[in-house]
Every structure is written in C-alpha cells, then in structure tokens.
C-alpha cells in the first residue's frame, strides 16, 4: 500500500513539473516539430553533397596530376612512368566516383561518359612509355572530357580549387 502512495505521489510530481514547463502546450509541440524537420533536410543535403564532393574531388586530384604531367616534359623516364600510373589510378577512381554520383542523381550521365573516355584513352598508353606515350590526339580527347567533367562539377556546386588554378598557370 505504501508503494502505491509513493507511485501516485511521484506521478503527481511529474505531472506538476511538466505543466510548469509547458509540457502539454501546443507551442512546445510545434517547436519540437520545427527543429526536427530542418535536421532531416540538412542530413539529406549533406549526403547528396558528399557524393558530389567525392566524385569532383577525385576529378580535382586528376586535374592536378594533369598539370604536373604537362610541366614534367623534361623529367626522368621513371618519373614519367610514375605520373602515368598515378593518372591511370585516378582515372579509375574517377569512373567509380562519377558512377556513384550519376546513380544518386548528383551528376549527369555525360560526366560518367567523359570519365570513361579519359580512362579508355589512358588505358591505351603503354606503361613503359610513361606520359610520353600519350599521343597529341589522345591528350586533346582527355582534356576535352576533363573540361566537361569540370563543368558538371561546377554546375553541381563544386568549384575548382585555387590550387588547381595555380597549377594550371604554372604548367
């Protein structure tokens, strides 16, 4: 019997404290709903932005490597082979990233098509030749596809970093 009175007293105290805090007020319910909605919207936007950033950040890394390759015309043979290997690896990552972004609807199909073109053109170059093995026609195709991907990233809101612009000016 004593436990029953303690439970009743505790529930009364809880009800009184909730009433004092405005626990049953409609404004408090509206405030809770208002704070929940933006959080869910922000989470969705953040997830979409992350996939674009992954695809575009891979492109930006590839673009930096392209600038480095243009400036390495008098580099040693081993350095040229290493640059080609890095460019091929980045092109593989670029295809995967743009495919994910295309599937999620963040980048257009043209970005994926252009990433595949870059990968295909670099795949035709023999590893032993390094970046010297990239023919002028292939380089033009790579640069054209690269600029198209850059425009897709910019349209999605991911702008070219300043480091890339500086590297292009130096090359």
Secondary structure by P-SEA (a helix, b strand, c coil): caaaaaaaaaaaaaaaaaaaaccccaaaaaaaaaaaaaaaaaaaaaaaaaaaaaaaaaaaaaaaaaaaaaacccccaaaaaaaaaaaaaaaaaaaaaaaaaaaaccccaaaaaaaaaaaaaaaacccccccccccaaaaaaaaaaaaaaaaaaaaacccccaaaaaaaaac
